[in-house]
Amino acid sequence: MPDAEARPGKAGRPLSPAFLIRGATEEDAEALGRLSVTLGYGTEREAFPDRLRAILASDSNLVVVAADPTGRVVGWLQAQAVCRLQTGPKVEITGLLVDPEVRRHGVGRRLVAEAERWARGRSVDGMVVRSNVARVDSHRFYPALGFDLSKRQAVYQKDLRGRA
C-alpha cells in the first residue's frame, strides 16, 4: 500500500513520514498481539496467528500496520465492510492500536486514512467506529478526524464456550 506523504496534522504537527503503512501479513501476528496487551487486550495472544490468518483470507476485512524505520510494528488497524438492513453498507473500524511510545506522531491518523481509502474503493456510505468510554484519548482523536458522535450504547456479551 502506498505510504502517505507527510502533511500537517492537528495543531500543525507534521505527520511523520518515517512510518511505513502496509498491509498486515501472517508474520505480524506476534507484534499485533504485543500491541494489544498495551490496551489491556491480549489475554489470548496465542490465538492471534489463527485469527489473523482467517481475517486476512476475508475480502471484507482490512488489516494494516504501521512500521518504524527498523521494521518494528508500532500500530495496527482492522476494518470490516458490513451491510446492515437498518444502515446499509459501511466500513467499521473494529480495532486501532498505536504503541504509546509513538502516539501523537500521526500513526493513528495515517492508519485511519488508509482505512478511508479502502472504504472509498468499496463504495460504502460511510465509516463507523466504536470506542469504549474508558478510552478518553479516542474521544478527542476521532472527532479531530471528522467522525461525529452518533449514539451512546450499552454492549452485552454472552460467553458460549462450554455451553450446550
C-alpha positions as CSV (number, residue, x, y, z in Angstrom):
1,M,0.0,0.0,0.0
2,P,1.4,3.4,-0.7
3,D,2.9,5.4,2.1
4,A,1.1,8.7,2.6
5,E,3.2,11.8,2.2
6,A,3.9,14.0,5.3
7,R,1.4,16.8,5.8
8,P,0.4,18.9,8.8
9,G,-1.6,17.2,11.4
10,K,-3.7,18.6,14.2
11,A,-2.2,21.8,15.6
12,G,0.3,22.0,12.8
13,R,2.4,19.0,13.9
14,P,3.8,17.2,10.9
15,L,2.8,13.6,10.3
16,S,6.0,11.6,10.4
17,P,6.9,10.1,7.0
18,A,9.2,7.7,8.9
19,F,6.4,5.2,9.5
20,L,5.5,2.8,6.6
21,I,1.8,1.9,6.4
22,R,1.4,-1.5,4.8
23,G,-0.9,-4.5,4.7
24,A,-0.5,-6.9,7.5
25,T,0.9,-10.4,7.0
26,E,0.6,-13.5,9.0
27,E,4.2,-12.8,10.3
28,D,2.8,-9.7,12.0
29,A,0.6,-11.8,14.4
30,E,3.0,-11.7,17.3
31,A,3.5,-7.9,17.0
32,L,-0.2,-7.3,16.8
33,G,-0.7,-9.4,20.0
34,R,2.1,-7.5,21.7
35,L,0.4,-4.2,21.0
36,S,-3.0,-5.5,22.1
37,V,-1.5,-6.0,25.6
38,T,-0.8,-2.3,25.8
39,L,-4.6,-1.6,25.8
40,G,-5.5,-4.4,28.1
41,Y,-6.3,-7.0,25.5
42,G,-4.1,-9.9,24.6
43,T,-5.2,-12.5,27.1
44,E,-5.5,-14.8,24.2
45,R,-2.3,-13.8,22.3
46,E,-1.7,-17.4,21.2
47,A,-4.9,-17.2,19.2
48,F,-3.7,-14.2,17.2
49,P,-2.0,-16.2,14.4
50,D,-5.1,-18.2,13.6
51,R,-7.4,-15.2,13.9
52,L,-5.2,-13.1,11.7
53,R,-4.9,-15.8,9.1
54,A,-8.7,-16.1,8.9
55,I,-9.2,-12.3,8.8
56,L,-6.6,-11.9,6.0
57,A,-8.4,-14.5,4.0
58,S,-11.6,-12.5,4.0
59,D,-12.0,-9.8,1.4
60,S,-14.5,-8.0,3.7
61,N,-11.6,-7.2,6.2
62,L,-8.6,-4.9,6.0
63,V,-5.7,-5.1,8.4
64,V,-2.9,-2.6,8.0
65,V,0.1,-2.0,10.2
66,A,2.5,1.0,10.8
67,A,6.2,0.1,10.9
68,D,9.0,2.3,12.1
69,P,12.2,2.6,10.1
70,T,13.6,-0.6,11.7
71,G,10.6,-2.5,10.6
72,R,9.1,-2.8,14.1
73,V,5.3,-2.8,14.0
74,V,4.1,0.2,16.1
75,G,0.4,0.3,15.2
76,W,-2.3,-1.6,13.5
77,L,-5.9,-1.1,12.3
78,Q,-8.6,-3.6,11.4
79,A,-11.6,-2.5,9.4
80,Q,-14.5,-4.6,8.2
81,A,-17.0,-3.9,5.4
82,V,-20.5,-4.6,6.8
83,C,-24.0,-4.2,5.5
84,R,-26.9,-3.9,7.9
85,L,-30.6,-3.7,7.0
86,Q,-31.1,-0.6,9.0
87,T,-28.0,1.4,8.0
88,G,-26.8,0.0,4.7
89,P,-23.2,-0.6,3.6
90,K,-20.4,0.9,5.9
91,V,-16.9,0.2,6.8
92,E,-16.4,-0.2,10.6
93,I,-13.0,0.3,12.3
94,T,-13.0,-2.7,14.6
95,G,-9.6,-2.2,16.1
96,L,-6.9,0.5,16.2
97,L,-3.9,0.4,18.4
98,V,-0.8,2.6,18.4
99,D,2.3,2.0,20.6
100,P,2.2,4.6,23.4
101,E,5.8,5.5,22.6
102,V,4.8,6.8,19.1
103,R,1.4,8.3,19.8
104,R,0.8,11.9,18.6
105,H,3.1,11.3,15.6
106,G,0.4,10.8,13.0
107,V,0.5,7.0,13.1
108,G,-3.2,6.6,14.0
109,R,-4.2,9.3,11.6
110,R,-2.4,7.6,8.8
111,L,-3.9,4.2,9.6
112,V,-7.4,5.7,9.6
113,A,-6.6,7.4,6.3
114,E,-5.7,4.0,4.8
115,A,-9.0,2.6,6.0
116,E,-10.8,5.5,4.4
117,R,-9.1,4.9,1.1
118,W,-10.0,1.2,1.3
119,A,-13.6,2.2,2.2
120,R,-13.9,4.6,-0.7
121,G,-12.8,1.8,-3.0
122,R,-15.7,-0.3,-1.8
123,S,-18.3,2.5,-2.5
124,V,-19.8,2.4,1.0
125,D,-22.0,5.1,2.6
126,G,-19.7,5.9,5.4
127,M,-17.4,4.7,8.2
128,V,-18.2,3.8,11.8
129,V,-16.0,3.3,14.8
130,R,-17.0,2.3,18.4
131,S,-14.9,3.3,21.3
132,N,-15.1,2.3,25.0
133,V,-16.0,5.2,27.2
134,A,-12.8,4.5,29.2
135,R,-10.6,5.3,26.1
136,V,-10.6,9.1,26.8
137,D,-8.0,9.9,24.2
138,S,-10.0,8.3,21.4
139,H,-13.0,10.6,22.2
140,R,-10.8,13.5,21.1
141,F,-9.0,11.6,18.3
142,Y,-11.9,10.5,16.2
143,P,-13.8,13.9,16.1
144,A,-10.5,15.5,15.1
145,L,-10.6,13.2,12.0
146,G,-14.1,14.2,11.1
147,F,-16.1,11.5,12.9
148,D,-19.3,12.6,14.6
149,L,-20.7,11.1,17.7
150,S,-23.9,9.4,16.6
151,K,-25.0,7.5,19.7
152,R,-24.1,6.0,23.1
153,Q,-24.9,2.4,23.8
154,A,-24.6,-0.5,26.2
155,V,-22.8,-3.6,25.0
156,Y,-24.0,-7.0,26.2
157,Q,-21.9,-10.2,25.8
158,K,-22.6,-13.8,26.3
159,D,-19.9,-16.5,26.6
160,L,-20.8,-19.5,24.5
161,R,-17.7,-21.6,25.3
162,G,-18.6,-24.8,27.2
163,R,-22.4,-24.2,26.9
164,A,-24.8,-26.6,25.2
